[in-house]
Amino acid sequence: MKVVILNHSEATRLLTMAKCIDLMAEALEALARGRVFLPLRMVIQPPNASGMMALMPSYISSEQAAYGLKAICVSPNNPAIGKDSHQGAVMLFSAETGELLAVVNASAVTAIRTAAVSGLATRLLARKNACDLAILGAGVQARAHLAAMAEVRAINRVRVADVNYERARQFAAEMSSHYPFPIEAVPSGERAVLNADLIVTVTNASEPVLRREWIADGTHLNVVGACRPSAREVDAATMAASRLYVDLRESTFNEAGDYILAAKEGAIGPDHILGEIGELLIGKAIGRTSDWDITLFKALGLGIEDLAAAEYLYRQAKETRAGTWVDF
């Protein structure tokens, strides 16, 4: 049998942001309808290691039924040496025979599908006229999220802040040539979110980088960066003031420090989660109710998102003969 290997540039070329947003909608709707088997990710975090490894298996029953497994290492020190903090592979397996079909660069898939889910959440929850974007963090996910936000809303202005101000300046300089709207680096998160109606947090922070008193009524937030129970990007007051939506409740209760720490402080409880993104898509949950609501999507990332992206990339590779095909 033949297995296709897709590197970073090939995966990025074949999987556009617009297409990925649609793929994520299909995948999360299937999850909400019970057609996905999705155990919690397994995290390997040795006590003396600087990073961790996560294993994310999934299965979908559909016309393109398949198994998927993402094995990814998260190395927080990578950005300092010019590398993505997420490194690994997404593997696609036949549901019928169990044979390996594809191995895809996980950095590319993770960047695109994470931002695409935020784009989907923004499409469903943000005000239609939301156009002033603030991004906290200036790494790989900031770039992908800028593309996703521009795909779903008519952006007028972007301000970006990072703990490393020079990195924010480099981001603004690099991205300004790709978009028609102004992109400005600012020295603080508070400055970035002033009067913003779209906010994206994509940092490596463990303590809040965003506070309730900075956030205008009517804003939509995509809170993406913190993915450990002990880390958060927003304070408890922001969580309590927001209409809260998640990708999966089970993951949120076990992995999302933004939720877990606010719950420990007594600010919120399980009923504060108003719905999963898939539930919004099938009409099981209610989204924004007024222009003054603050809506917040807490993203963790799910294996089914990686599986959906890998399955599409496999079909594209077959159609276009892209990638490297090897006997296995």
Secondary structure, DSSP 4 states (H G I P E B T S, - for coil): -EEEEE-HHHHHHHS-HHHHHHHHHHHHHHHHTT-EE-PPPEEE--TT-SSEEEEEEEEE-STT-EEEEEEEEE-TTGGGGT--SEEEEEEEEETTT--EEEEEEHHHHHHHHHHHHHHHHHHHHS-TT--EEEEE--SHHHHHHHHHHHHHS---EEEEE-SSHHHHHHHHHHHHTT-SS-EEE-S-HHHHHTT-SEEEE----SS-SB-GGGPPTT-EEEE-S--STT--SB-HHHHHHSEEEES-HHHHHHH-HHHHHHHHTTS--GGGEEEEHHHHHTTSS----STT--EEEE----HHHHHHHHHHHHHHHHHHT-SEEEE-
